[in-house]
Amino acid sequence: MSVAEGRLPSAATTGLIFATSPGEANRPGPGGVQEGVTPNPDGVFSRDDLRRRHGVDDNELRRMLRSGDLQRLRSGWFATSDADPVVGEAVRRGGALSCVSALRHHGLWTPPGYSDDELHIRGSRHATTVARGHRTQWCQAPGRVGSVQAAVDSVPVALACAVRCLPAEYWVAACDSAMNRLGWTIPDLQEGMGTVTAGMRALMARCDGRSESGTESVARYRLTSDGYDVVVQPYIEGVGRVDLRIGRLLIECDSKAHHTSRENYRNDRRRDRQSLIDGWLYMRLIYEDVMYRWESVVSDIAAVTRADRHRMRRRQA
């Protein structure tokens, strides 16, 4: 229905909501670069959104505010009754949800230690320090990326802001996630970021969209930083695709979201046996190993590689 035909009590019934998820809204457009302002499935709208995209004139807006179909967050910004509370709070404070908070909103990998208890916001000139139940981290990308025009920053802008908040290995993992899950490429991300510093370019040269989890990305980054020659997502005959390979050492990095079903458990153990039969060494790492026990992990890997057991050898005829 059109907005003039009846009340809009929630995002579920309003004609203002796009039929798309946050992640889908931030995939690159046909030409690669995201086109226009991000659609808003989160129930938060600027006055310009309402006027240009949905035909809401001043009289209709006043009616919707009186009826409770919309509430005013701050000057020029409005929300439906069931709008995403995290997005609404970021806008109410005078900015856009950005950085780590926006990456999580878009469905991308985020590291441990960053929760919605602390909102990462890119501020506008209306920014306020008043808080309601959330700590605030004010974030800004290098250089200038334009004024706040959307409730949630796009994936490239959120990543540009996150480079100042995240350690290098976590930022690379977040870029990997954007490429693997949403189909972004490095050139597209860089174009959407605006200013890309030499340091950012150096880190992006270490990104790899083939990595399927943040756990894998972080492990790969740390191992290559230590000088290991790491092959990403190699196909092993009789075993299938594995996460990482160093010589004959196959490394699987299980994330929180993967390898939890009984069928996956059985398949993983079959792969473990087959790799051993075929002369491969196999090491399985869980999320906690990579994030919290890395010194022990890298010590084990070093023990294997120092013993020269991981090197590829020709089989005797």
DOKOL-942171 format. One line per 4 residues: for each residue x, y, z of N, C-alpha, C. Coordinates in steps of 0.02 Angstrom, whole numbers, m for minus. Atoms other than C-alpha are relative to their C-alpha. Layout:
X Y Z X Y Z X Y Z  ...
# end
This chain:
42 m60 0 0 0 0 43 62 0  m37 m63 m2 53 181 m19 m5 28 70  0 m27 m68 93 281 137 m62 41 14  59 m41 m10 m63 386 108 m62 m41 12
60 41 m4 m182 238 114 m15 m27 69  14 25 m67 m167 195 297 59 10 46  m53 m8 m49 m66 197 455 55 m52 m10  m58 44 8 106 118 462 28 m15 69
m18 10 m69 121 47 637 68 m32 11  m65 33 m9 280 m53 608 34 m9 m66  m37 11 62 416 m92 484 m28 m59 m38  26 59 34 329 m256 446 m58 17 m46
58 m18 41 177 m168 372 9 64 m38  m9 m63 34 248 m4 313 24 m9 m71  m24 1 69 273 29 129 67 33 m8  m64 m34 2 434 115 175 60 m47 0
m55 46 m10 537 m43 196 17 m38 m64  m23 38 58 641 m120 58 2 m74 17  m2 73 m10 628 m309 37 71 m25 m11  m69 20 7 812 m339 66 31 m3 69
m35 5 m64 929 m385 207 56 51 0  m57 m47 m2 1070 m270 268 57 m22 m44  m56 24 41 1200 m381 185 m13 7 m73  17 m5 71 1109 m387 19 1 72 m23
1 m70 18 1090 m199 22 69 28 m13  m67 m27 6 1278 m179 27 44 m42 m46  m39 32 53 1331 m295 m113 15 52 m54  m16 m48 53 1418 m203 m255 m54 1 m53
48 m7 54 1305 m137 m393 26 m30 m64  m20 30 64 1313 m191 m575 69 21 m23  m66 m24 21 1466 m84 m604 54 m13 51  m50 15 m51 1553 m149 m449 m11 42 62
5 m45 m57 1533 5 m338 m73 5 21  67 m7 m26 1383 19 m225 m30 65 m24  32 m59 30 1260 140 m304 m49 32 49  48 m37 m39 1168 275 m208 7 m12 75
1 8 m72 1124 279 m24 m25 m70 17  19 67 m19 1108 112 63 m74 m4 16  69 11 m19 927 49 70 m5 m14 75  4 4 m72 858 43 246 m52 m50 24
45 50 m27 779 m121 302 m4 3 76  m3 m5 m73 813 m64 481 m54 45 29  55 m41 m25 661 52 493 19 70 19  m22 m68 m15 761 215 507 7 38 m65
3 m38 62 737 352 378 19 73 12  m11 m72 m1 802 525 342 m60 34 m33  54 m37 32 682 661 288 5 m5 m76  m10 5 72 758 652 115 m23 m68 m27
25 67 18 724 463 109 m76 1 m8  73 1 0 542 490 151 m29 39 m59  26 m43 53 519 628 25 15 m28 m69  m20 20 67 616 563 m125 m20 m71 m17
10 70 14 596 376 m109 m71 m24 12  65 26 m21 426 359 m30 m57 49 m7  53 m48 14 330 515 m77 m36 27 61  31 m25 m61 296 570 102 10 76 3
m6 m73 m3 257 756 99 m6 23 73  m1 m27 m68 256 871 251 m65 m16 37  64 15 m33 71 845 287 m3 m73 22  1 71 m17 87 655 282 48 m15 56
m49 12 m53 242 661 391 m29 22 68  30 m23 m62 150 764 523 m54 m49 24  51 49 m18 5 639 519 30 m62 29  m33 61 m24 123 491 541 31 10 68
m28 m15 m66 209 576 688 m55 3 53  55 m5 m48 42 615 772 m28 m69 16  30 66 m10 m22 437 748 48 m49 32  m49 46 m27 139 358 810 28 m49 m50
m29 43 52 176 274 644 75 11 m6  m71 m18 m1 343 364 650 15 37 64  m24 m42 m56 443 438 793 62 38 m23  m58 m42 19 571 577 778 60 m19 43
m61 17 m36 747 524 825 40 63 15  m31 m65 m5 825 694 796 m20 39 m61  21 m42 56 807 835 673 15 m34 m67  m8 28 67 777 761 500 4 m75 m3
m5 72 m1 778 578 555 m57 m31 39  60 30 m27 634 461 595 7 m76 0  m2 73 m5 601 279 641 m70 m28 9  61 36 m12 458 155 637 1 m29 70
4 23 m69 398 78 800 43 m61 13  m42 60 m11 496 m83 773 67 6 m36  m65 m11 31 652 m5 699 56 m33 40  m58 29 m34 820 m84 740 23 48 55
m17 m46 m55 858 m10 913 73 24 m1  m70 m20 2 1046 m9 886 10 54 m53  m5 m51 53 1031 87 722 m33 64 23  35 m59 m24 903 204 798 39 40 51
m39 m34 m51 1015 243 946 60 36 m30  m56 m33 33 1163 282 832 m22 65 m32  26 m60 33 1057 405 733 m21 51 52  23 m46 m52 981 479 891 58 39 30
m58 m33 m29 1155 518 953 35 48 m49  m26 m50 46 1191 617 796 48 m26 m52  m46 27 50 1280 500 676 m30 m59 m36  20 61 34 1275 339 577 35 m58 34
m32 61 m24 1308 163 639 58 m15 m47  m59 7 43 1484 130 577 49 m50 31  m57 38 m26 1647 37 602 m22 m72 16  14 69 m19 1631 m130 694 m75 m12 6
72 8 m8 1447 m102 736 m35 m7 m67  31 5 66 1402 m75 553 19 m66 m34  m21 63 30 1504 m226 497 m42 m57 28  43 51 m30 1406 m334 620 m71 5 m28
67 m11 27 1243 m258 557 m6 m28 m71  0 25 68 1291 m306 379 12 m75 m4  m8 73 m1 1319 m487 433 71 m23 m12  m70 19 12 1509 m484 419 33 m22 65
m37 24 m59 1636 m562 536 25 59 40  m30 m49 m46 1684 m460 688 38 m38 54  m42 36 m48 1817 m505 816 m30 m1 70  22 0 m70 1792 m548 999 17 65 34
m14 m60 m37 1784 m405 1121 m36 62 m25  37 m57 27 1672 m293 1016 m74 m20 m2  71 17 m3 1487 m299 1061 m42 63 m8  45 m57 8 1335 m189 1039 m10 39 65
0 m41 m60 1358 m132 1219 38 65 m10  m36 m61 19 1477 m7 1141 m14 14 m74  18 m18 68 1411 79 985 58 37 m33  m49 m36 41 1536 130 851 m39 43 m49
41 m48 37 1466 287 771 46 49 m36  m33 m55 36 1529 404 635 m45 61 9  41 m57 m21 1470 572 697 m11 51 m55  14 m58 41 1390 716 607 6 63 43
m3 m61 m39 1380 897 663 m53 1 55  52 5 m52 1229 844 768 20 m48 55  m20 52 m48 1330 721 872 m9 24 71  11 m14 m70 1289 712 1056 34 m53 43
m32 48 m46 1376 630 1204 m51 m32 47  51 30 m43 1210 586 1287 m9 m74 m18  5 72 13 1198 397 1305 m59 m31 37  54 37 m31 1056 277 1343 16 m75 m2
m13 71 m6 1123 109 1396 57 m26 m43  m56 21 42 1268 104 1273 59 47 10  m60 m42 6 1447 164 1278 8 19 m73  m8 m24 69 1497 261 1124 73 6 m19
m67 m9 29 1653 249 1018 m10 40 m64  7 m42 59 1661 392 894 56 m16 m49  m48 25 50 1746 335 735 2 47 m61  m7 m40 60 1811 424 582 50 m33 m46
m45 28 49 1891 361 423 57 49 m16  m53 m45 23 2056 430 358 m26 46 m55  23 m46 52 2027 585 251 m74 16 9  70 m18 m2 1850 635 206 m40 m50 m41
43 48 34 1712 513 160 m70 28 m12  66 m29 11 1567 634 148 m41 4 63  43 m9 m58 1430 685 267 m42 m63 12  43 56 m18 1315 564 356 m66 7 m36
62 m1 39 1172 525 236 m42 m62 10  37 62 m12 1120 350 289 6 m19 73  0 21 m71 1078 272 457 57 m47 15  m55 48 m7 1209 136 430 50 12 m55
m51 m9 51 1373 164 342 6 m62 m44  m11 55 47 1406 58 188 60 m41 22  m56 44 m17 1529 m86 200 68 34 m10  m66 m32 8 1676 13 124 13 55 51
m11 m54 m48 1650 164 237 9 m28 71  m8 32 m66 1628 53 391 70 m29 7  m68 28 m2 1791 m36 348 52 56 6  m47 m55 m4 1880 130 322 4 28 71
0 m23 m69 1826 184 496 33 m52 46  m25 54 m43 1871 14 571 76 m7 m1  m73 8 3 2052 26 515 34 35 59  m28 m35 m58 2078 145 662 m20 m32 66
24 32 m62 1988 33 788 25 m71 8  m18 71 m2 2043 m143 743 75 m11 m9  m68 22 16 2214 m226 752 3 m22 m73  m8 14 71 2284 m260 578 m28 m68 m19
23 68 18 2246 m448 581 m76 m5 m1  73 1 m2 2064 m418 628 m29 40 m58  25 m40 55 2042 m283 497 6 m38 m66  m7 42 60 2110 m399 361 m54 m53 m1
52 51 m3 1990 m533 421 m69 29 m17  63 m32 16 1844 m411 409 m5 14 m75  0 m10 73 1894 m366 230 m10 m67 m36  11 67 29 1906 m552 189 m74 m18 2
70 17 m9 1730 m573 256 m44 37 m50  38 m39 49 1663 m433 145 6 m29 m70  m11 30 66 1739 m516 m8 m33 m68 m5  25 69 3 1689 m694 36 m76 m3 5
72 5 m12 1512 m662 97 m42 44 m46  41 m47 38 1455 m512 m5 26 14 m70  m23 m7 68 1561 m521 m162 38 63 m16  m40 m60 14 1660 m361 m141 69 m20 m26
m69 8 21 1828 m344 m227 41 56 31  m44 m52 m29 1978 m245 m166 m9 67 m36  10 m65 33 1960 m110 m303 m67 32 18  66 m28 m18 1774 m90 m263 0 29 71
m3 m24 m69 1807 m74 m77 40 65 4  m42 m60 m2 1946 52 m105 m36 60 m30  36 m56 31 1837 157 m220 m54 27 48  52 m21 m46 1697 160 m90 26 31 64
m29 m26 m62 1815 205 52 17 74 m4  m24 m68 6 1867 373 m17 75 1 6  m72 m1 m11 2040 403 55 25 m69 21  m30 64 m17 2146 245 58 75 14 12
m70 m16 m17 2312 267 148 46 m56 m25  m49 51 20 2472 175 104 m3 m60 46  5 55 m48 2452 73 262 m60 m45 m15  60 39 18 2276 20 211 13 m41 m62
m15 38 61 2337 m31 38 46 m59 15  m46 54 m18 2476 m134 116 m39 m57 34  40 52 m33 2351 m226 226 m47 m35 m49  47 30 48 2229 m253 83 37 m46 m49
m40 46 41 2370 m334 m16 6 m68 33  m4 63 m37 2365 m468 119 m69 m32 9  67 28 m5 2177 m497 105 m9 m58 m50  15 56 45 2107 m655 26 m73 m20 10
71 14 m4 1923 m675 m10 m17 m74 m1  14 72 m3 1941 m864 m20 m8 m25 71  6 21 m70 1953 m874 169 m73 2 21  71 10 m12 1787 m936 234 m22 17 71
19 m20 m68 1793 m879 416 53 48 26  m48 m45 m32 1874 m748 525 56 m39 34  m51 42 m32 1964 m887 618 55 m18 m49  m48 19 52 2047 m944 457 41 61 m21
m35 m61 21 2090 m765 406 53 20 51  m47 m20 m52 2172 m725 573 59 m49 3  m54 49 m1 2271 m888 573 46 10 m59  m41 m10 60 2330 m857 394 44 62 8
m37 m62 m8 2382 m678 435 59 m10 47  m53 10 m49 2482 m731 587 55 m47 m26  m50 47 26 2567 m877 500 43 32 m54  m40 m34 52 2619 m773 349 45 54 31
m41 m49 m36 2681 m638 469 62 m32 30  m57 37 m29 2793 m771 547 44 m32 m54  m42 23 54 2863 m814 375 m18 m66 m30  21 63 28 2768 m973 336 m29 10 m71
29 0 68 2723 m1010 154 m67 m37 5  67 27 m13 2535 m1036 172 m40 m2 m65  45 8 57 2423 m1103 34 m72 3 26  69 m11 m23 2241 m1047 52 m48 m44 m39
53 40 29 2096 m1166 20 25 m48 m55  m23 48 50 2197 m1301 m73 m48 m60 m5  39 61 9 2106 m1452 m146 47 m60 7  m41 59 m13 2177 m1616 m81 m38 m61 m25
32 59 28 2138 m1773 m179 m19 m49 55  24 47 m49 2033 m1893 m76 m24 31 65  18 m35 m62 2009 m1764 61 m50 56 m14  42 m58 17 1930 m1614 m25 37 65 15
m30 m66 m12 1960 m1431 8 13 9 75  m16 m15 m70 2048 m1382 169 16 75 5  m8 m72 m10 2075 m1210 245 71 24 m19  m69 m23 10 2265 m1194 245 47 m59 m7
m51 52 6 2418 m1294 196 69 31 6  m71 m17 m4 2600 m1277 246 39 m63 m15  m32 62 20 2697 m1408 151 m50 m57 3  45 57 m9 2617 m1575 201 m47 9 59
42 m13 m58 2534 m1498 353 m64 34 m21  66 m28 15 2347 m1471 327 m29 29 63  27 m34 m59 2264 m1348 444 m73 18 m13  70 m18 2 2077 m1335 472 m16 46 58
17 m50 m52 2011 m1183 568 m76 1 9  72 4 m12 1840 m1219 641 m23 63 36  27 m60 m30 1740 m1063 678 m61 m18 43  59 12 m42 1594 m1042 798 m60 m21 m43
59 10 41 1472 m1050 652 3 m64 m42  m8 58 44 1540 m1206 567 15 m64 39  m20 66 m25 1564 m1392 596 m34 m18 66  35 15 m62 1431 m1409 730 m48 m58 m7
48 54 7 1313 m1538 655 34 m68 4  m27 68 m5 1334 m1725 679 28 m22 m67  m24 19 66 1352 m1747 491 68 32 m15  m64 m32 9 1492 m1619 484 54 m33 43
m48 33 m44 1576 m1704 632 25 m65 m30  m20 64 31 1574 m1873 545 43 12 m62  m38 m14 62 1636 m1798 381 70 24 16  m66 m26 m19 1778 m1706 468 46 m57 23
m41 55 m23 1838 m1866 552 20 m46 m58  m18 39 60 1832 m1960 386 57 34 m36  m53 m38 33 1939 m1823 309 66 m7 38  m60 7 m41 2060 m1834 454 34 m67 m14
m29 67 12 2083 m2022 427 30 m5 m70  m24 5 69 2101 m2006 238 64 38 m10  m61 m40 8 2231 m1870 250 60 m37 30  m54 38 m32 2334 m1978 368 22 m58 m43
m15 56 44 2322 m2127 252 42 23 m59  m34 m25 59 2382 m2021 106 66 36 16  m65 m28 m18 2533 m1958 202 0 73 19  4 m69 m22 2470 m1787 255 2 3 76
7 m16 m71 2490 m1712 428 m61 44 8  64 m36 m7 2328 m1642 496 m3 33 68  7 m37 m62 2298 m1508 626 m67 38 m2  65 m33 m3 2124 m1449 676 1 52 57
2 m54 m49 2107 m1281 765 m71 23 10  66 m27 m15 1951 m1220 852 7 76 11  2 m74 m7 1900 m1037 873 42 22 59  m36 m21 m61 1969 m1027 1050 75 m9 m7
m72 10 12 2138 m1096 993 30 61 m33  m27 m55 39 2161 m956 868 m5 66 38  12 m65 m32 2088 m813 970 33 7 68  m22 m6 m70 2149 m855 1145 60 m43 19
m56 44 m17 2283 m989 1138 50 m5 m58  m41 2 61 2385 m940 986 73 m18 14  m70 16 m15 2555 m952 1071 11 m76 2  m5 73 m3 2523 m1136 1104 m7 m30 m70
10 24 68 2460 m1162 926 62 8 m43  m58 m12 43 2608 m1081 841 61 m39 24  m54 43 m27 2725 m1177 957 m6 m71 m28  11 67 28 2647 m1340 897 18 m1 m75
m16 m3 72 2661 m1287 714 75 4 m10  m73 m6 5 2842 m1237 741 34 m67 15  m30 66 m16 2878 m1408 819 m4 m47 m60  7 42 59 2811 m1494 664 47 22 m56
m40 m25 56 2901 m1382 541 75 m3 15  m72 5 m17 3067 m1380 635 25 m71 m9  m20 71 8 3068 m1569 630 1 m20 m74  m2 12 72 3052 m1554 441 m51 m52 m23
49 51 16 2904 m1673 445 m52 26 m50  53 m29 41 2794 m1551 347 19 6 m73  m22 m14 69 2899 m1542 188 m26 m54 m47  24 47 52 2832 m1619 28 59 m42 m24
m53 44 24 2935 m1771 m24 m28 m42 m57  20 45 53 2930 m1874 m181 m4 m71 27  8 68 m22 2866 m2048 m153 49 m46 m38  m46 47 32 2987 m2190 m186 m39 m45 m48
31 43 50 2947 m2292 m341 m2 m72 25
# end
